[in-house]
Amino acid sequence: MRYSFYPGCSMEGTAVPYRKSLEPVAEALGMQLEEIPDWNCCGATVASGVVGDYTQQVVAARNLALAESGNLDVLVACSSCFLSLALTNRRFQEDEHFRRQANEALAEAGLKYNGSLKVRQILEVMANDVGYEQIRARVKRPLTGLKVAGYVGCQTMRTLPWEFDDPEHPVVLDRLIEALGATPVEFPMKTRCCGSSQALPAEKVLVDASREILESAAAGGAQMLITPCPMCQLNLDAYQGRVNQLHQQNFALPVLFFTQLMAIAFDLPPETWALKYCIVSPFTALAPLGIR
Amino acid sequence: MAGCQVSPEAVRYDPAFSREVYRLENGAQIKKCMQCGMCAVSCATRTKMNYSPRRLFNLIKQGKKEEVMKSNTMWMCTSCLMCKVRCPRGIAIVDVMHDLKNLAIEKGYVTHPQAAFYQAFWKEIVSRGRVFEGGVTARYYLKRGLGEIKSALEMKDVGMAMLRHNRLPLLPPRKIKGLGGLRKIIAKAQSQRKEVG
């Protein structure tokens, strides 16, 4: 299982614990990740608001052009990067006019992309390439009794709707929680928007949206949330204090990347759990497992 | 939220603005809108918007340039894709919102704070090839000016907690090696887009 790996900008900043846990977990599962050399920002869903979809997708395509000679599926963990790269890739494959135009632009830097690669989302790879049985077999510290809300977030499943799991009520993360020995809780808000990049311009949007998600997780009896999305993780973790402050709540729900929980269940070295990066402390929830 | 009463006067249409919007990358899709309201009931930020996407599309059809360009609807859109997945006419509503943000910036309707954030983000891409959160934040506050200091202070606890947990590196990562090439690609793409438009 070899992949071209696109980490994305957040893994160099706010989502460091994602990368710190993802790489060792992937290795433990027999996956080889080869980082795309000199990758650039995919533009997320922000760049197109300034320069339009076309320019944004050409910017994203530089990464696919750099990866194409490796001839490996491109593994993407961030949901926004996945959206950007998967939709760009699809357009290269289906829209000949676009492909010709975009390649004219890429040629300015001596690059070309033929559209031969597959862009894969990490949860889909976990389910289809690795498989739940393999994941279950690797567990050395079953998370028995731990109640987890699997927060998939909005873009992961809806980028290519109906190609993998349900765009509104996916079960992929719940199955993974089960495979780790933990219990997935009832969680109707599992793909509701967390407020995305409104933190700076309109904090209220984020705080209100995140409150609904935390409430839903708490109502299901969750002791923590896990997610594959750097933006969701940051919003629900770093702004939980603001949610409590502005909505008079007492949430104390740790929010981990799903790979952090996998690293714990696989009993990999504690530094791969990357728990010191958690803003809401995970240690109360993890105490029954002997983790302090 | 805008009132829902029926106008006592005939609606004056301004097709020039409508046609301008239809020419945007995803603009023509708006013509498919049948005003069912699925987007409005699906939207995660609907209650924060001046107009729901449905109402905004209707205003575009009527050519109401000022209402559309000044509205916060597209800026409140978080690209969560719920409307795009559900739209029975298959309109890529999120992508239309990208176009409208783009048009608003081009026409100088940039008073919504999100416009400053978006521009800061893009500037970060062009100057480093990658986006560094600290850089986007600094550029955002520079653009918004002193008025925003109060909100910055209100959020200082969030920033401090992030710093304490090593979630907010103070130094940016290195610029990408191919930055010159990336800039050429961007320049070419933008000139191609102008030719088409």
Chai-1 contact restraints between the chains, C-beta under 6 A:
chainA,res_idxA,chainB,res_idxB,connection_type,confidence,min_distance_angstrom,max_distance_angstrom,comment,restraint_id
A,C9,B,R130,contact,1.0,0.0,6.0,A-B,restraint_1
A,C9,B,V131,contact,1.0,0.0,6.0,A-B,restraint_2
A,E12,B,P173,contact,1.0,0.0,6.0,A-B,restraint_3
A,G13,B,E133,contact,1.0,0.0,6.0,A-B,restraint_4
A,G13,B,P169,contact,1.0,0.0,6.0,A-B,restraint_5
A,T14,B,E133,contact,1.0,0.0,6.0,A-B,restraint_6
A,T14,B,R167,contact,1.0,0.0,6.0,A-B,restraint_7
A,D38,B,I176,contact,1.0,0.0,6.0,A-B,restraint_8
A,D38,B,K177,contact,1.0,0.0,6.0,A-B,restraint_9
A,D38,B,G178,contact,1.0,0.0,6.0,A-B,restraint_10
A,N40,B,G129,contact,1.0,0.0,6.0,A-B,restraint_11
A,N40,B,I176,contact,1.0,0.0,6.0,A-B,restraint_12
A,N40,B,L182,contact,1.0,0.0,6.0,A-B,restraint_13
A,C41,B,I125,contact,1.0,0.0,6.0,A-B,restraint_14
A,C41,B,R130,contact,1.0,0.0,6.0,A-B,restraint_15
A,C41,B,V131,contact,1.0,0.0,6.0,A-B,restraint_16
A,T45,B,S79,contact,1.0,0.0,6.0,A-B,restraint_17
A,V46,B,Y118,contact,1.0,0.0,6.0,A-B,restraint_18
A,V46,B,F121,contact,1.0,0.0,6.0,A-B,restraint_19
A,A47,B,W122,contact,1.0,0.0,6.0,A-B,restraint_20
A,S48,B,H98,contact,1.0,0.0,6.0,A-B,restraint_21
A,G49,B,H98,contact,1.0,0.0,6.0,A-B,restraint_22
A,G49,B,K101,contact,1.0,0.0,6.0,A-B,restraint_23
A,G49,B,N102,contact,1.0,0.0,6.0,A-B,restraint_24
A,G49,B,Y118,contact,1.0,0.0,6.0,A-B,restraint_25
A,V50,B,Y118,contact,1.0,0.0,6.0,A-B,restraint_26
A,V50,B,Q119,contact,1.0,0.0,6.0,A-B,restraint_27
A,V50,B,W122,contact,1.0,0.0,6.0,A-B,restraint_28
A,G52,B,E25,contact,1.0,0.0,6.0,A-B,restraint_29
A,G52,B,N102,contact,1.0,0.0,6.0,A-B,restraint_30
A,D53,B,E25,contact,1.0,0.0,6.0,A-B,restraint_31
A,D53,B,H98,contact,1.0,0.0,6.0,A-B,restraint_32
A,Y54,B,R193,contact,1.0,0.0,6.0,A-B,restraint_33
A,T55,B,A189,contact,1.0,0.0,6.0,A-B,restraint_34
A,T55,B,Q190,contact,1.0,0.0,6.0,A-B,restraint_35
A,V58,B,A189,contact,1.0,0.0,6.0,A-B,restraint_36
A,Q101,B,Q192,contact,1.0,0.0,6.0,A-B,restraint_37
A,A105,B,I185,contact,1.0,0.0,6.0,A-B,restraint_38
A,A105,B,K188,contact,1.0,0.0,6.0,A-B,restraint_39
A,A105,B,A189,contact,1.0,0.0,6.0,A-B,restraint_40
A,L106,B,I185,contact,1.0,0.0,6.0,A-B,restraint_41
A,E108,B,K184,contact,1.0,0.0,6.0,A-B,restraint_42
A,E108,B,I185,contact,1.0,0.0,6.0,A-B,restraint_43
A,E108,B,K188,contact,1.0,0.0,6.0,A-B,restraint_44
A,A109,B,G181,contact,1.0,0.0,6.0,A-B,restraint_45
A,A109,B,K184,contact,1.0,0.0,6.0,A-B,restraint_46
A,A109,B,I185,contact,1.0,0.0,6.0,A-B,restraint_47
A,C154,B,C80,contact,1.0,0.0,6.0,A-B,restraint_48
A,Q155,B,L81,contact,1.0,0.0,6.0,A-B,restraint_49
A,R158,B,L81,contact,1.0,0.0,6.0,A-B,restraint_50
A,R158,B,V85,contact,1.0,0.0,6.0,A-B,restraint_51
A,P161,B,V85,contact,1.0,0.0,6.0,A-B,restraint_52
A,P167,B,V85,contact,1.0,0.0,6.0,A-B,restraint_53
A,C193,B,A44,contact,1.0,0.0,6.0,A-B,restraint_54
A,C193,B,T78,contact,1.0,0.0,6.0,A-B,restraint_55
A,C193,B,C80,contact,1.0,0.0,6.0,A-B,restraint_56
A,S196,B,T78,contact,1.0,0.0,6.0,A-B,restraint_57
A,L200,B,F117,contact,1.0,0.0,6.0,A-B,restraint_58
A,L200,B,Y140,contact,1.0,0.0,6.0,A-B,restraint_59
A,P201,B,P113,contact,1.0,0.0,6.0,A-B,restraint_60
A,P201,B,Q114,contact,1.0,0.0,6.0,A-B,restraint_61
A,P201,B,F117,contact,1.0,0.0,6.0,A-B,restraint_62
A,V205,B,T45,contact,1.0,0.0,6.0,A-B,restraint_63
A,V205,B,K48,contact,1.0,0.0,6.0,A-B,restraint_64
A,A238,B,V158,contact,1.0,0.0,6.0,A-B,restraint_65
A,A238,B,M162,contact,1.0,0.0,6.0,A-B,restraint_66
A,Y277,B,H165,contact,1.0,0.0,6.0,A-B,restraint_67
A,Y277,B,N166,contact,1.0,0.0,6.0,A-B,restraint_68
A,Y277,B,R167,contact,1.0,0.0,6.0,A-B,restraint_69
A,I279,B,A161,contact,1.0,0.0,6.0,A-B,restraint_70
A,I279,B,H165,contact,1.0,0.0,6.0,A-B,restraint_71
